[in-house]
């Protein structure tokens, strides 16, 4: 009787051990399956490009010129043409010349432009006698005497009437003129030069050269 009970107990213990082992095997298989996982990726990139800002000028408008060219150094400065010509002025002669400024076609930001003297003011006897003025004109055709005798709109006087070349004056705090991107707008600076009536005969054959810088700044 005792042997029978012992055999039965051993049989039950064996069944439990096999059950535990079977459970462990099942758990092991389950753990192996859950280790697998899908994965994927996304990538992003950015190319940064700087803006472009360049101005060009046309100084030959008084003779019908329409080409805009870059004159970005003193060595490549454009020569302003006048009507009548200023290469042989006599007492009482008044001449007008236009400097037209715009951005280049490749410019992709807007900006503004001001005028300032480039280099030292001329100090010759003729420079002391000459009188000049600069105003912003609404168009090339408006660069004439009426522009300087009419009441000037706010911000258009760059150099006051009857200014001597020898002073090199450019109005302090002048209004910067707006420029659109990609040659979208043009600023016309009209320069009036006069050799006043009654100027001395000793000025014959004299010379006076003045240079200006048209300094533009982008808006961004």
Order of alpha helices (4+ residues) and beta strands (2+ residues): alpha-beta-beta-beta-beta-alpha-beta-alpha-beta-beta-beta-beta
